[in-house]
Each structure stands twice: as C-alpha cells, then as structure tokens.
Amino acid sequence: MVDMIKVLAAKKEAIYGTDSAPTLAANAILTRNFRSKPVETDRIDRNLDGRSYGATPGAPSNERQTISYEVELAGSGAAGTAAPWMELLEACGLAAPVLTATVKAEQKPGTPGVTPGALTQYHWIGDQQRKMVGSRGSFSIDITAGSYPFAALNFIGMIPAASPFGTSAPGASTLTRWKDPVEANSQNTAILLDGFACGVRSFSLDMGVQNGLRSLIGAKYVNRGNHSISGRMVVEAPGAAKDYIASLRSGGLVPLSIIHGTAAGNIVEITAPRLQITDCNESDEDGKLMWELAYSSTIQAGQDDLTIISR
C-alpha cells in the first residue's frame, strides 16, 4: 500500500536531456493538485496474418512521462531576484528572466532560433520515486477574487536510462524560497483593460505552447513549438463608462495591465499590450450584469505578446 504523499524537485538543465540532479534541499517545488502519469507509450502493432482470430502482441514505443501541478504566484521576497516559479515558466515557453538588481525580474516569451529551457524533474508518490529529463510544457494563470493567484503547469519529458524508477522515501524538503501569496482583491490587485478598472471576478490566461515528443533516428527530444495566448475575463459590465462591445465589433487591440501585491519583493505584474477581445457572454451575478470576455494576445514586430514581472 502506497500513501498519497506528493513531493517534487525540479532544476534547469545545462545540457538538454542531461540529468541536472535536482535536490529537495535546493530545488523543492511547493505544489498543489499534483498529478502524474509515470509511463506513457505509443504502440507498435504488427498486424500479422494467421489462422486464428484475435489480437497479436504489440510493443511499446516512444516512452515518456507526463506530470501536472499548480504553484502559487508570489514574489521571491527580494526585488531583483527571480521568483522560483520563473524557472518553471522558462521550460514552458518563456525566456530566462532578465534581472535588474534590486528592482525586478522580467520574463517574456522565447524567440525562434534560441534553444528553449528544459527541466529535470524528480517526484515521489509515497515511496515511489520517478525521474524525467528534458521536460518542457505549457502553463496557464488564474487570478480570481477572494483566492490566491496560481499558475497551472503541465509537462512532458523523457524517461532517463539510468534508474528512472525506485522505491525510496523523499526526505525533507526546503521550501523557504517559496513565499506566501496575497489574496486577489481590491486592496492587493489592480487590473486595467484598455486603461479602465472594471470590477473583475476572475482572469485567466493560457500560454498555449505546442509541445510534443519528437522521436527520430538519431534524435529524441521534447519539441517546443509555437504558442498562442488566449484567456477569459469575467467582469461587471461597465455600462457607459467603457465600450468593450465596440472593441469586439471592430477587432481593435487594447492593452492589459495587472499588478498584484503591494510590498516590494512580493509584487507580480502581467502585461499584454495588444489584447484582442474575441467574444462576450452575459450572465447574472447578485443581480448585476456580468460579461465573460474571451481574448487573444497578439504580437507585432518588436513587441511581445506577454510580459511577466516579479519585483
């Protein structure tokens, strides 16, 4: 019998697919809703002819491992130092954070032609240890009033040849680099859509990175493809104060700005300068008209579709 105790350590790889040996003392991840699929395979079917009815044996191919989990979004505790989740986002379509000493750590999407980041990740379910290397993934962000903001991440990675599975207790985790988040509310959070501060029930963003295992003769790796950012905002309909319906009808591009947190070292910012509202659904909440605005975030030369800052 295995107890459902979930522990994870993840560390950036210096050389893609080479085990970076994360430890729980230095690289523990404070997760929630952790899920894993320790082995996922394709099948090679031979489809042989014979004298009898029935299936013929196949063989597993393209072994890989998938995991998903959530992490709370809070700062690093010191402005100018990257928050620990930024290393995870670096393997999910973003470039390495650019540090401005004592000011901020800033991340933007990776660019074509630059090798994307990857992680070695060890996890334990009870005493069942699993390892994967070369892992890359995608992420989404959720900011809901009355809750802690979080990022949901999902990864696919390769199973290493050396000791990928074992039975050993994980030991103690050092989680001091993970700081306590603050609640999303009017005191801690400011959200502007096209410069207007509407009443926001929830905000979500999906990075939409296209990942997949490529297994060729002479090459095997998790490919980081294109990304397409989309999401939804549930807001109180602003009436005459702001005409988002006009933006939807025209296809115009509007800026988004989110600043969450008030204390230096625990402030997270999200900006998207070219948001396009793509749909609007209406609902009733406490007798108030609510709009669910779907959007996509677009690019143009010299301008990124997303910037995330920890400061």
C-alpha angles and dihedrals in degrees: 000000000000122000116226096242109147123204129167138187123184132180134179115253120236090199117031114255093007114122108253091194102230117203132206089231094060108013108034115143121215100223140173130196092018115185131176142185102200095197129018121176145175119227131237109211119195097195092203122188117239147152096261136065119243144073122302119221118271131195134236118251139178097025115204141154130229130198135172134189145148131244128194116246112236134133127267093253092251127066110239093032119102117247111242094246090062090075088056092050089051087068090047103063103292127110123241112287116264110225126216106191113251090351117068152322112231130196131189133172117288119255130235114268094029116105108247122230124262137191138219106217128192119189137178130206101191104309094338109109121197131181134198132178135197091029120173131169150149135262145207131203128219126193112177126172112256094020140084115264114245144177121228114210133190125189140189119198145165124261110239121233095231118072100324093165132037146147112244136125112257098227126212122333124217107217102165093117089063106084126202113266125226127235120265105244142119093283096051105027136058120186122182122185111189088346094303125117103217123175105271124202095178144349127200133181128187117197091203098205114180106227130171142155113258113201115182136153102281097006136067124166145127106265120220106210132177124314133219117194118213137154150144138255124198108205140163107262103257096214115205092344094081131010107213090159088065089052090051093049095047098041088230122168119242133182125247124205127181124179115180121184133026106217121084109253092029104063123113122192130192122188133177114176099191108044117162119202107223106174143009128204124182130221141163122248119175089335093307125120109244127194123207103205117196116202146175126211115227137196140218132183111298095007127095124220093222139023124184120191133187114195 
